[in-house]
């Protein structure tokens, strides 16, 4: 089942300019436009949010824009630099989201997410992360996922707020109500169709094809067929020549899993030889299978540390063969070391003859490529007195840190995130609760220890300057032990709400 993402960057030229200028960029409230020369006149080619709110639009004369907005910041357009930056953005998306990514000039990317979305927690989570990362970098973005490039492209520009996911069987219905401008037609064709009374894609799709082709040529029918998935739309993934990669073409297309596995093993040997010449080991490996119908079936594996072991890489790639749809046959296979790092020497034994520590990297790689690297982690201490901040998730083989968990007071084996409110009966300010009600069950406290007072971290948030928590370890009549805290010191309202919460469970 093919799944395609279209990423739309509505203000890419001005966003790129602000990132380029950094601290020298105009303030956000100052309108910015880019201008280019058309014949003997200068026209606006792009406008940021502030400029658009003041009525400035691409295509208007630069002199008119400056007359309408006196404090307008005007810069020269750089279409070549914009396209180069879009190419680099495609490489970034390829490293993080999918092996098949292509630039979609002038303001977008195309991403083949088939078989890749589950590694990001699902299709909606993948789009949310993609858009959030770009917005955190100051780049406005919208994204849509559908069954075809044409449909995803249209939905990203006319329906995504800021994301939109459409199931394969709902693609046709989702785009029929869109404007015909979403079909990627040239403006002259769109204007001519409007004059004929066509406004929506569904209206156009219901018309006989021959009269439309006679008047507008084959482009109109081709765009309709691409949007509805009737014809393939080939995409050439972005790639850099610096990456180690090997390719093998076939005189006759291959499709059998056994044949794919055989040639995959040979490609792995060739790639490892190329990596050895460079002194590198692979961390992320992409397999691209170019099919005879112009589609690309892709698979990706990752490793916890640099690897150049032919057998190990072949085994990891072999587990992905069942996810590859060969269609009517594969005519070319490409293996790309997307991320490669220097491969350090690992001695077989120490100078004293001691056996080296067990290497569990192979097990981690196998599990991570089956369930997703984000679901495999270990906990690491963080220097913080706030319990929920004193731990973080890191990669399984991440190097150790100097921080340790404090052992003055015991900590529960399970923390609740977020802490859950409880109703209590307690004497203020220093006594533990005599009873508390949690999740509808009233419990009487038989033993208690505390309080352990923790102060807010004023350098994190201003609201924590005077914040206080008083923690108590309590045990009920059934022998269950809980970790409760009061938000505040029990006297001063500025230190907290004085409400009680349960934050963890012992045992």
HELIX and SHEET records of a PDB file:
HELIX    1   1 UNK A   12  UNK A   21  1                                  10    
HELIX    2   2 UNK A   22  UNK A   24  5                                   3    
HELIX    3   3 UNK A   49  UNK A   53  1                                   5    
HELIX    4   4 UNK A   62  UNK A   68  1                                   7    
HELIX    5   5 UNK A   79  UNK A   96  1                                  18    
HELIX    6   6 UNK A  117  UNK A  120  5                                   4    
HELIX    7   7 UNK A  123  UNK A  136  1                                  14    
HELIX    8   8 UNK A  149  UNK A  158  1                                  10    
HELIX    9   9 UNK A  168  UNK A  170  5                                   3    
HELIX   10  10 UNK A  171  UNK A  176  1                                   6    
HELIX   11  11 UNK A  180  UNK A  183  5                                   4    
HELIX   12  12 UNK A  187  UNK A  195  1                                   9    
HELIX   13  13 UNK A  201  UNK A  205  1                                   5    
HELIX   14  14 UNK A  209  UNK A  216  1                                   8    
HELIX   15  15 UNK A  218  UNK A  228  1                                  11    
HELIX   16  16 UNK A  257  UNK A  278  1                                  22    
HELIX   17  17 UNK A  310  UNK A  318  1                                   9    
HELIX   18  18 UNK A  321  UNK A  323  5                                   3    
HELIX   19  19 UNK A  361  UNK A  371  1                                  11    
HELIX   20  20 UNK A  373  UNK A  375  5                                   3    
HELIX   21  21 UNK A  387  UNK A  389  5                                   3    
HELIX   22  22 UNK A  462  UNK A  464  5                                   3    
HELIX   23  23 UNK A  493  UNK A  495  5                                   3    
SHEET    1   A 5 UNK A 100  UNK A 104  0                                        
SHEET    2   A 5 UNK A 108  UNK A 112 -1                                        
SHEET    3   A 5 UNK A   4  UNK A   8 -1                                        
SHEET    4   A 5 UNK A 142  UNK A 146 -1                                        
SHEET    5   A 5 UNK A 163  UNK A 165  1                                        
SHEET    1   B 3 UNK A  41  UNK A  47  0                                        
SHEET    2   B 3 UNK A  32  UNK A  38 -1                                        
SHEET    3   B 3 UNK A  73  UNK A  76  1                                        
SHEET    1   C 4 UNK A 244  UNK A 254  0                                        
SHEET    2   C 4 UNK A 330  UNK A 342 -1                                        
SHEET    3   C 4 UNK A 280  UNK A 291 -1                                        
SHEET    4   C 4 UNK A 296  UNK A 307 -1                                        
SHEET    1   D 2 UNK A 378  UNK A 381  0                                        
SHEET    2   D 2 UNK A 391  UNK A 394 -1                                        
SHEET    1   E 7 UNK A 414  UNK A 426  0                                        
SHEET    2   E 7 UNK A 433  UNK A 438 -1                                        
SHEET    3   E 7 UNK A 441  UNK A 455 -1                                        
SHEET    4   E 7 UNK A 468  UNK A 476 -1                                        
SHEET    5   E 7 UNK A 481  UNK A 487 -1                                        
SHEET    6   E 7 UNK A 500  UNK A 506 -1                                        
SHEET    7   E 7 UNK A 414  UNK A 426 -1                                        
END                                                                             
